[in-house]
């Protein structure tokens, strides 16, 4: 009889790093099939049904595919060895300097906190990003075309039209909009996860059958990882429209091995927490400790924290 684990949050590694591991957190080496390095104390994405050899193109999605095809759990999640969720939603910085026991506790990277976070939701996601706050970008489409290849979006839309036409309107809504989720990070209830991965890989494999990768540099060869980030947003848009899932957004913390800065860092951390200023052509948002000021239509609906 197959054992169904309560939650399995996979942390992706492609080189040595501080290992996160518990009953709920499982480190996994991505791309192990073609890697010259065998990372100890973790599973690989090259057993059972897998696409490990495609890691150069699919990035962390090889771990996602492996979990989908080989693991039984009530919740499935994906994080990275350098990007983790703050499951407490209380960490007051966007960086941490190593993952010692104290830092793991502050971020809630333990079974009890993770399970508690999942009690009240169906899906955990990173906090969404408004790409229009970046210079020269007006939409998710603009941002993708600036960073990657525009022709890939035409292939992607055609694949959705062929494989999942019921989500085509959601694709158009997301790519013409301003908000998206990055990092291919999430935790999902079992039913949502299996529906999402079946949808995702049917589309990506269709694009894979049409796309030419040989003449690209190494960065642009990671195309399916980049597509996967945006497609997560598309699927969530579809679920919001059709299913009414309980969704919770949590901060993502970047893990670095740099030495922590001194008092200047503490001041900047406090400023980010208590002082916020956001300006647009048609709206203003200011926050100073507990005092807030908004002006403009979008300030109330989009700029508030």
N, C-alpha and C positions, 0 to 999 in steps of 0.2 A: 504494500500500500504506500503510495507516494505521500510524503510529509509536506504539508503546506505551511511554510513559515509565516509568522505574523507580518513581518516587514523585512524587505531586503533592499538596502540602499547601497548601490555599487559605487565605489570610488575608483576612478580610472587612473592608472599609472602607465607611463611608457618609459620611465627611468626611475632610479632609486629616489626615495623621498621618505618623509616621516609617515609611517603606516598607521592608518585609521582602521580599527578592527574591533568588532563586537558581535553580539548575536544578530543585530539589525544591520550593522555596517560591514560590507564585504569588499575588501580591496581586490581589484581585478587588473591584470596586465593586459592592455589592449595591443593588438598587433603582434601577439606572441608568435604566431605562425612563422613570420618572416624576421623576427627579432634575433639579433646576435647576443642579446642579454636575457638571461632568465632571472626574473625578479622573484626572490624567495618570499615565503610567508603569504602568498596570495594565489588565487586561481588564475587561469589564463582564459582568453576568449577563443581558444582553438580546440576545444573539445566538443563532442556531440555535433549538433547542427550549428555551423558557424560560418562567418565571413571574415575571419581574422586576417586573411591575406589581403583584404581590401582596405586595411586600416589607413593607408596613405590617402585614399579617396573618401572614406567614410568616417575617419577620425573616431571619436568616442562612440559613434553609432554602432561599431562592431561589438562593443560591450552591451549596448541596448539590444541588439539582435540576439546575442548569446543569452541574455536574461530572458527574453521573450520565448525562445525556443527550448530552453533547458532548465528553467527554474519555476517552481510553484510557490507562490506567495500571495498573501492577502493584499500587500502593498509592494510596489516596485519603485525604486528611485535611482537617480543618477547624479553623481557629483564628480569632482576632479581633485587630484592630489594638491592642486594649487587654488582651487575655488570650492568653498564649502558653504552650506547654508548656516545661518545663525538661527538655530531652532528656538532660541529664547526670545528673539526679536528685541533684544536689549543691548547687544554689543554696540558700543558707541563709536566704532571706527570701521573703515572699509578695508583695513589691512590687519593682519596679525603676523607676529614675527616668530614663526615656528608653532608647532602644535603640541606643546607639552601638556601634561595632565590638567594643569590649571586653566590653560586656554581652552582645551576641549570642554571642560566643565562650564566655562563662561559662554561658550557657543552652543551648549546643549547637545554635544556630540556623544550622547549616551542613549542607551535603549529606552530608559524611562521617559526622557524628555521627547525623544522622537515619537514614541507611541502616544504620548499626551498631545503632541502637536497634531497627530493624525486623527485623534478622537472627534474633532469638530469640523473635519473637512474631507472632501473626496480627492482634492488635488492640492499640492503645494508647489508654488512656482517662485522664481526670482521676482523681485519687484520690477515692474515693467519700466521700459525706458522710452522717453519721448525723444525721438531722433531729430525732431525739428528744432530742438535746443542747440543742435550742432550747426556750425556755420556752413551755409551752402546746401543744407538738406531740408526738404519740405515734406518728405514722406518716406515710408519704409522702402518703397521702390527706388527712390532717389539714393538712399543710403546703400542699398544693395548694388546698384549700378555704379556707384562711385568706388566701392571697394572690390567688386567682382565683375563678372562679365554679363552684360545686358542680355546677350543672346541666350544665356542659360535660363533666364526667367521665361522666355518664350517657350523653351522646351518644357519647363516645369509646369507652366499653365496648360499647355497642350496635354501633358501627362495627366494632370488632374481632371481635365475635361474627358479624357478617355477612361480613366480608372475610378474616379470618384466625382462625377459631375454634380452630385448633391452638395459638394463643398466648394464649388467654383465661385459662387457669390461670396463665400467667406474669404477665399483667396483674394479676390478683387477688393473686398472691404479692407483687409489687413494691409495690403500693399499700397493702397491709396491713402491709408491713414498714417498716423504718427507714432502709435504705440506698438512696441514689440517686446518679446522676451529673448534674451540672449543666453548663451552658454550651454544649451541643451541640458539644462538641469531641471529636475522636478522630482516629486514623489506622487504616485497615482494609485488609487484603489484598483484592485485587480481587473474588474470589468472594464474600466476606463483605459487602463494600460493596454490590455489585449486588443481592444478596438482601435486604439491609437496606433500601436505598432503595426497591426495588419494594414491599416490605411497608409501609414507612412512608407513602409517598405514596398508596398505595391506601386506607389507613385515613384519612389526613388529608383526602383529597379526598371521601371518603364523609361525614365530619363536615362538611366545607365545604358539601355539598349540603343539609345539614339545619339548620345553625346560623344564627342571626340576629345580625348585627354592627352594624347601623346605630345603635342607641341606646347603644352602649358608648363609654366614654372611650378616648383613644388608647392607653393602657396595656393595657386589657383587649382591645382589638382585635388585639393581638399574640398572640392565643390559640394559633395553630398553632406558633409558636416555643416557647411554654411547654409545649404538649403534646409537642412533639418532644423536649425535654429528658428528660421522663419516659419517653417511648417508647423512647429509646435504652437506658435501663436495662431496660425490658421485653424488648427484643430480646436484650440481652446475657444476661439471665436465661434466655431460651429457648435461646440457644446453649450456655450452660454446662450446661443440663440435657440437651440433645440432641446436642451436637457435640463438646464437650470442647476448645474453642479455647484457644490459648495467649494469655493476656491479661496485659498489663502496665499498671500504673497509674503515672502520673507527676504531679508537682506542676504546678499552674497558677500562673503568675506574672502579677500585675496590673501593667500598664504605666501609669505616671502621669507627667505632665510637671511635677509639683510639685518644689520644691527638696528634695533629700534632707535629712532631719533630722540632728542632730549626735550627740553621744555617747550621749544617751538612746536613740536609735534602735539604736545598736550594742549597748547593754545589753539592750534588749528582744529583739533578734534572737538574741543569745546565750542568753537565758533560754528562748525558744521552742525552741531547738535542744537544750539540755541539761537543761531542767527542765520536766516535764510533770505536771499534776495533773488527774485527772478523777474526779468523784464522781457516783454514782447512789444511789438508795435501797438497792439490793442489791449494790453493788460499789464498789471503790475501786481506782484505779491511780495510782501515784506513780513518777516517774523523776527521779533526781538524778545527772547525769553517767552513769556506767555502772551505778549501783545502781537496781534496780527492786523495787517491792513491789506485789503484787496480792492482793486479797481479794474473794471473791464469784465466783459462777459465771460471770457475763458478763464479768468483768474479764479472764479468761484468753482468752476467745474473741473479744470484740469491742473491748475497750478498749486492748489492746496496740497499739503503733504498728506 
